[in-house]
């Protein structure tokens, strides 16, 4: 049997934390769709406006003495939107992190230009430099294996809309791979070009398939292609 978000009734909008749509919740997990611009966890500068903080407040249901909290399983970059799963206890967190590499993750992205290959897998070894930027090397001794599968869904003269299979989950992997190929993700200020008039980083974690930490059922969570991605390709 397969559980899905379709059987789950999302709480009314006014009860949902700002910038997060709750896709699914039970005793063990909380699955949300995050907007672009919201951090997953706090930094030295930002403590409270994060998915982690907002969801911990949400699960405490107004009781500051509550011991309820959420646990970080994985994270999305601040400017990437899409699906994040949080655990609601230590056992669920441990299980999800141990199994994480085997779960299926699908992204949507808009990149500059048109690709000659409409379906392919990009493979390299990723290393982080002193400025915390990632880059590819060919030597497996020096970097971590990174594989990004992609398929072109639609294209125009300037942009291509891609469906991406994240086969390994390295830091900034998708952004680095397409930037190095000459097709940077639109709106990427770190690895791309200065894009005037592009409102956001056009990278969205669209679908996540996991095994439930308690029931061991397969669960699939899905979201739509953000409307802005389609309008950018059409522009």
NORKA-V512414 format. One record per helix or strand of 3 or more residues. SS is the DSSP state (@ for helix, = for strand). FROM is the first residue (numbers start at 0). LEN is the number of residues. Records with the same first field share a line. If there is no record, write none. Layout:
SS=FROM-LEN  FROM-LEN
This chain:
==1-3  19-6  28-6  80-7  103-9  118-10  133-4  143-12  158-8  202-9  217-5
@=4-3  12-3  50-9  89-13  172-8  226-8
